[in-house]
Amino acid sequence: MNKLPSGFQLYGHASPLTDPWEPIYCKTTDAGLYLGIWADTPHTNARGFIHGGLVAALADKCMGHSCHHLHDTATSMVTVTLSVDYLGIARKGSWIEFKPTVTKNGKTLCFAECLITADQKPTSRATATFMVVG
C-alpha cells in the first residue's frame, strides 16, 4: 500500500456514487476539505486515464463540503453550476488530490474553486456555485 500524504485519513462520508471509488481520503484545512485517492482501475476510462467524470464528481463533492464546512448556518449545499477545465491526464498509480478554495461564502450562494493534481502536477481545475440550504 502507498503511504498517504501528511494529514490525510479515510473519508467517512461514503455515498452510493462514490462507493466504487473507495478508499477516498480527506484532510481538513483552513481552506476546506481536501480529498485524495490513489488512482486505480475503478477510476479509469478505456484508455487507462483517470476518467473526467470522476474528476468532476469528486471536485464537486470537495468544493460543496468545503463551502458547508466553512458556512455558519447551512445545513447543506446544492450545486448550481460546475465547470471543469482538463489541463492534462492522470494515470493509474498516481496520487490524485483535490485542493479547494472557497472564494465567497454568502447567505444564499457559495463560490469555490478546486485545483486537481496528480502526483503534485496540475491536471484539472474546477469552479462551482452552490445554493445554501438551511
LINWOQUI-V187164 format. One record per backbone hydrogen bond with DSSP energy under -1.0 kcal/mol. NH is the residue of the N-H (numbers start at 1). CO is the residue of the C=O. E is the energy in kcal/mol with one decimal. If there is no record, write none. Layout:
# LINWOQUI-V187164
{{NH | CO | E} {NH | CO | E}}
This chain:
# LINWOQUI-V187164
{{8 | 5 | -1.8} {9 | 26 | -2.1} {11 | 24 | -2.9} {19 | 15 | -2.0} {21 | 18 | -1.8} {22 | 19 | -1.4} {25 | 36 | -3.0} {26 | 9 | -2.9} {27 | 34 | -1.8} {29 | 32 | -3.3} {34 | 27 | -3.0} {35 | 98 | -1.5} {36 | 25 | -2.1} {37 | 96 | -2.2} {39 | 94 | -3.0} {43 | 40 | -2.1} {44 | 41 | -1.8} {45 | 49 | -2.6} {48 | 45 | -1.7} {50 | 90 | -2.6} {51 | 43 | -2.8} {55 | 51 | -1.8} {56 | 52 | -2.5} {57 | 53 | -2.5} {58 | 54 | -2.7} {59 | 55 | -2.3} {60 | 56 | -2.4} {61 | 57 | -2.3} {62 | 58 | -2.6} {63 | 59 | -2.7} {64 | 60 | -2.7} {65 | 61 | -2.5} {66 | 62 | -1.7} {67 | 63 | -2.6} {68 | 64 | -2.4} {69 | 65 | -2.6} {70 | 66 | -1.8} {75 | 133 | -3.3} {76 | 133 | -1.7} {78 | 131 | -2.1} {80 | 129 | -3.3} {81 | 129 | -1.5} {83 | 127 | -2.7} {85 | 125 | -3.2} {87 | 123 | -2.6} {88 | 123 | -1.9} {93 | 39 | -2.9} {94 | 91 | -1.9} {96 | 37 | -3.0} {97 | 117 | -2.3} {98 | 35 | -3.1} {99 | 115 | -2.8} {101 | 113 | -2.7} {103 | 111 | -2.0} {104 | 111 | -1.6} {106 | 109 | -2.5} {110 | 130 | -2.5} {111 | 104 | -3.3} {112 | 128 | -2.4} {113 | 101 | -2.6} {114 | 126 | -2.6} {115 | 99 | -2.3} {116 | 124 | -2.8} {117 | 97 | -2.4} {118 | 121 | -2.6} {119 | 95 | -2.8} {121 | 118 | -1.6} {123 | 116 | -3.0} {124 | 116 | -1.7} {125 | 85 | -2.1} {126 | 114 | -2.6} {127 | 83 | -2.3} {128 | 112 | -2.4} {129 | 81 | -1.8} {130 | 110 | -3.0} {131 | 78 | -3.3} {132 | 108 | -2.6} {133 | 76 | -2.5}}
